[in-house]
Amino acid sequence: MRYIVCYVEEPEKDSDILEVKRENFEDFAHAVEKYTLLCGCTLASVVLADVETGKIIKQYYKDDVTGSVIIS
């Protein structure tokens, strides 16, 4: 199986442009490690997904309005 970690950094204060970055992994443990490290950073969103099925395994999202962190 192959896994992908996608993430969006917080946009600059004067910009609304978001850039999605991604990394591919063959090893699930490495993908989880990268996902975990990114969730500890100041990122707007991080997603860990299975490339073959297209299913999201884990998602981290920071709500800009409330400041809440949502992990599903």
C-alpha positions as CSV (number, residue, x, y, z in Angstrom):
1,M,0.0,0.0,0.0
2,R,1.0,3.6,-0.5
3,Y,0.2,6.5,1.7
4,I,0.1,10.3,1.2
5,V,0.4,13.1,3.7
6,C,-1.0,16.4,2.5
7,Y,-0.8,19.6,4.4
8,V,-1.6,23.3,4.1
9,E,0.5,26.0,5.8
10,E,-1.2,29.0,7.3
11,P,-1.4,31.7,4.7
12,E,0.4,35.0,5.1
13,K,-1.7,37.6,7.0
14,D,-2.2,39.7,3.8
15,S,-2.9,36.7,1.6
16,D,-5.8,34.2,1.0
17,I,-3.7,31.9,-1.2
18,L,-3.2,28.4,0.2
19,E,-0.6,26.0,-1.1
20,V,-1.2,22.3,-0.6
21,K,2.0,20.3,-0.2
22,R,2.2,16.5,-0.2
23,E,4.6,13.6,0.4
24,N,4.2,10.0,-0.6
25,F,5.2,7.0,1.6
26,E,5.4,3.3,1.0
27,D,5.7,2.6,4.7
28,F,2.7,3.3,7.0
29,A,4.9,3.9,10.0
30,H,6.9,6.6,8.2
31,A,3.6,8.2,7.0
32,V,2.2,8.3,10.5
33,E,5.4,9.7,11.9
34,K,5.3,12.6,9.3
35,Y,1.6,13.2,10.0
36,T,2.3,13.4,13.7
37,L,5.2,15.8,13.3
38,L,3.2,18.1,11.1
39,C,0.2,18.2,13.5
40,G,2.6,19.7,16.0
41,C,3.5,22.5,13.7
42,T,1.4,25.6,13.0
43,L,-0.4,24.2,10.0
44,A,-4.0,24.8,9.0
45,S,-4.7,21.2,7.9
46,V,-2.9,17.8,7.7
47,V,-4.4,14.7,6.1
48,L,-3.1,11.1,6.1
49,A,-4.7,9.0,3.3
50,D,-4.4,5.7,1.6
51,V,-3.5,6.4,-2.1
52,E,-4.9,3.2,-3.5
53,T,-8.4,3.4,-1.9
54,G,-8.5,7.2,-1.7
55,K,-9.7,7.0,1.9
56,I,-8.7,9.5,4.6
57,I,-7.1,7.7,7.5
58,K,-6.7,10.7,9.8
59,Q,-7.3,14.4,9.5
60,Y,-6.2,17.4,11.6
61,Y,-7.8,20.8,11.0
62,K,-7.4,24.1,12.8
63,D,-10.6,26.3,12.6
64,D,-9.5,29.9,11.9
65,V,-12.6,31.4,13.4
66,T,-12.8,29.6,16.7
67,G,-9.2,28.5,17.0
68,S,-10.5,25.0,17.7
69,V,-8.5,21.9,16.6
70,I,-10.5,19.1,15.0
71,I,-9.0,15.7,14.7
72,S,-11.1,13.0,12.9
